[in-house]
Amino acid sequence: MKPPAYNAEEVQQISQEQGERNVAMAVCVQLAGRAIIRVVARCEEAQDNRNLDLSECQLMQVPDAVYHLMRHTELKSCDLSGNVITKIPPKFAVKFSLITELNLSHNQMSKLPEELSELQALERLDISYNAFIALPVVTFRIPQLKRLLANNNSIIEIDVEMLRHSPALEFIDLKENPLPARIHDHLQDLSLRLRIDLSSRQREEWEDLSV
């Protein structure tokens, strides 16, 4: 079989496209390399100050290498904000069991693993600016959790009874969520027990009907 024949113009176009692909690949490799260097450097810092800051590191998940690098460090806090993480693996709670603060804001998460309830020392959890449509019930089972930031999500569902019986929760931020009026009213009834920040109650369509 004869190889396909190209004229000079087609050869030039193919060569240009290949060159553009090579440049794009080189840029991606360079960016990935910088991201890896940044992650390793921040893990080394955390070995000294016990505060792991992996914010704005272009992460789609927590790399296994992070668990390996931090295996001899008892972390106090972990910041994973400003990435494109969609989920946290169950082993996270096992590897970082002593953290008191966890920042997962500005990611693309819609669920949390049940294993987070094993974070016995966690007092502050930030899941704001994500893609949650229901407030994760595991947050009501974290024994020492005092502050929960869940603003700027798409939350329409909350188990108010479980929230009522959360063991240590003192403050929850639910601003900028499309909460149904019924849930909004139930949450206001809880305001004597804990502090809840809410956006203005949205009127239901039937409430706008004139009698």
C-alpha positions as CSV (number, residue, x, y, z in Angstrom):
1,M,0.0,0.0,0.0
2,K,1.3,3.4,-1.0
3,P,1.7,6.0,1.8
4,P,-0.7,9.0,1.4
5,A,0.7,11.7,-0.9
6,Y,0.7,15.3,0.5
7,N,1.4,18.5,-1.4
8,A,3.8,21.1,0.1
9,E,0.9,23.2,1.6
10,E,-0.6,20.2,3.4
11,V,2.9,19.1,4.6
12,Q,3.4,22.7,6.0
13,Q,0.0,22.6,7.7
14,I,0.6,19.2,9.3
15,S,4.0,20.3,10.5
16,Q,2.5,23.4,12.0
17,E,-0.3,21.5,13.8
18,Q,2.3,19.0,15.1
19,G,4.4,21.9,16.3
20,E,1.5,23.4,18.2
21,R,0.7,20.1,19.8
22,N,4.3,19.7,20.9
23,V,4.3,23.3,22.4
24,A,0.9,22.6,24.2
25,M,2.3,19.3,25.6
26,A,5.5,21.0,26.8
27,V,3.4,23.7,28.6
28,C,1.2,21.0,30.2
29,V,4.3,19.1,31.4
30,Q,5.8,22.3,32.7
31,L,2.7,23.2,34.6
32,A,2.3,19.7,36.0
33,G,5.9,19.8,37.1
34,R,5.4,23.2,38.9
35,A,2.3,21.8,40.6
36,I,4.2,18.7,41.8
37,I,7.1,20.9,43.1
38,R,4.6,23.1,44.9
39,V,2.9,20.2,46.6
40,V,6.2,18.6,47.7
41,A,7.4,22.0,49.1
42,R,4.2,22.5,51.0
43,C,4.4,19.0,52.5
44,E,7.9,19.8,53.7
45,E,6.7,23.0,55.3
46,A,3.9,21.1,57.0
47,Q,6.4,18.6,58.5
48,D,7.7,21.6,60.5
49,N,4.5,23.6,61.3
50,R,2.0,20.7,61.1
51,N,-0.4,22.9,58.9
52,L,-0.7,21.4,55.5
53,D,-1.7,24.0,52.9
54,L,-2.4,22.5,49.5
55,S,-4.7,25.4,48.3
56,E,-4.5,26.5,44.7
57,C,-2.4,23.5,43.6
58,Q,-4.5,22.4,40.6
59,L,-5.4,19.2,42.4
60,M,-8.2,16.9,41.2
61,Q,-7.7,14.6,44.2
62,V,-5.3,14.3,47.2
63,P,-2.2,12.5,45.7
64,D,-1.2,9.3,47.4
65,A,2.3,10.8,47.7
66,V,0.9,13.4,50.1
67,Y,-0.1,10.6,52.5
68,H,3.3,9.1,52.2
69,L,5.2,12.4,52.8
70,M,3.0,13.2,55.8
71,R,3.0,9.7,57.4
72,H,5.2,10.7,60.3
73,T,3.6,14.1,60.9
74,E,0.6,14.7,63.2
75,L,-1.2,17.5,61.3
76,K,-3.3,20.1,63.1
77,S,-5.0,21.5,59.9
78,C,-5.4,20.8,56.2
79,D,-6.3,23.4,53.5
80,L,-7.4,21.9,50.2
81,S,-9.3,25.0,49.0
82,G,-9.2,26.4,45.5
83,N,-8.6,23.2,43.6
84,V,-10.9,21.0,41.4
85,I,-11.4,18.1,43.8
86,T,-14.6,16.2,43.4
87,K,-14.3,13.8,46.3
88,I,-12.3,13.0,49.5
89,P,-11.3,9.3,49.9
90,P,-12.3,7.4,53.0
91,K,-8.6,7.0,54.0
92,F,-8.2,10.7,54.4
93,A,-9.8,10.5,57.9
94,V,-7.5,7.6,58.8
95,K,-4.3,9.4,57.6
96,F,-5.1,12.8,59.1
97,S,-7.1,11.7,62.1
98,L,-5.9,14.5,64.5
99,I,-6.7,17.6,62.4
100,T,-8.8,20.3,64.1
101,E,-9.5,22.4,60.9
102,L,-10.3,21.2,57.4
103,N,-10.9,23.6,54.5
104,L,-12.5,22.1,51.4
105,S,-13.9,25.3,50.0
106,H,-13.9,26.3,46.3
107,N,-13.8,22.8,44.9
108,Q,-16.3,20.6,43.0
109,M,-17.5,18.3,45.7
110,S,-21.1,17.1,46.2
111,K,-20.5,14.4,48.8
112,L,-18.4,13.6,51.8
113,P,-17.3,10.2,53.0
114,E,-18.9,8.8,56.1
115,E,-15.4,8.2,57.5
116,L,-15.1,11.9,58.2
117,S,-17.1,11.2,61.4
118,E,-13.9,9.5,62.7
119,L,-12.1,12.9,62.8
120,Q,-12.4,13.0,66.6
121,A,-10.6,16.4,67.0
122,L,-12.1,18.3,64.0
123,E,-13.7,21.6,65.2
124,R,-13.9,23.6,62.0
125,L,-15.0,22.4,58.6
126,D,-15.4,24.6,55.5
127,I,-17.3,23.1,52.5
128,S,-18.4,26.5,51.0
129,Y,-18.4,27.2,47.3
130,N,-18.9,23.6,46.2
131,A,-21.7,21.6,44.5
132,F,-23.6,20.2,47.5
133,I,-27.3,19.9,47.0
134,A,-27.8,18.3,50.4
135,L,-26.0,19.1,53.6
136,P,-23.9,16.0,54.3
137,V,-25.3,14.2,57.3
138,V,-21.8,13.0,58.3
139,T,-21.2,16.6,59.4
140,F,-23.7,16.1,62.2
141,R,-21.8,13.1,63.4
142,I,-18.4,14.7,63.8
143,P,-18.0,14.6,67.6
144,Q,-16.2,17.9,68.2
145,L,-17.3,20.0,65.2
146,K,-18.3,23.5,66.4
147,R,-18.2,25.5,63.1
148,L,-19.5,24.4,59.8
149,L,-19.3,26.7,56.7
150,A,-21.6,25.5,53.9
151,N,-22.5,28.8,52.2
152,N,-22.6,29.3,48.4
153,N,-23.6,25.8,47.5
154,S,-26.9,24.5,45.9
155,I,-28.3,23.0,49.1
156,I,-32.0,22.3,49.0
157,E,-32.1,19.4,51.5
158,I,-31.1,19.4,55.2
159,D,-32.0,16.7,57.8
160,V,-33.1,19.3,60.4
161,E,-33.6,16.6,63.2
162,M,-30.1,15.3,62.8
163,L,-28.8,18.9,62.8
164,R,-30.8,19.5,66.0
165,H,-29.0,16.6,67.7
166,S,-25.5,17.3,66.5
167,P,-23.2,16.8,69.4
168,A,-21.1,20.0,69.5
169,L,-22.2,22.3,66.6
170,E,-22.4,25.9,67.6
171,F,-22.4,27.8,64.3
172,I,-23.4,27.0,60.7
173,D,-23.3,29.3,57.7
174,L,-25.9,28.4,55.1
175,K,-26.1,31.7,53.2
176,E,-26.5,31.7,49.4
177,N,-28.2,28.4,49.2
178,P,-31.6,27.9,47.5
179,L,-33.3,26.5,50.7
180,P,-37.0,25.7,50.4
181,A,-39.1,27.9,52.6
182,R,-40.2,25.0,54.8
183,I,-36.6,24.1,55.7
184,H,-35.7,27.8,56.1
185,D,-38.5,28.1,58.7
186,H,-37.4,24.9,60.5
187,L,-33.8,26.3,60.7
188,Q,-35.0,29.5,62.2
189,D,-36.7,27.5,64.9
190,L,-33.3,26.1,65.8
191,S,-31.7,29.5,66.2
192,L,-32.2,29.4,70.0
193,R,-29.9,26.3,70.2
194,L,-27.2,27.3,67.7
195,R,-26.3,30.2,65.5
196,I,-27.4,29.8,61.9
197,D,-26.6,32.4,59.2
198,L,-29.2,32.3,56.4
199,S,-30.0,34.4,53.4
200,S,-33.4,36.0,53.1
201,R,-36.3,33.4,52.9
202,Q,-37.4,32.8,49.4
203,R,-41.2,33.1,48.9
204,E,-42.9,30.1,47.4
205,E,-44.9,30.5,44.2
206,W,-48.2,29.9,46.0
207,E,-47.4,32.7,48.5
208,D,-47.4,35.2,45.7
209,L,-50.9,34.3,44.6
210,S,-53.4,37.0,45.5
211,V,-56.5,35.8,47.3
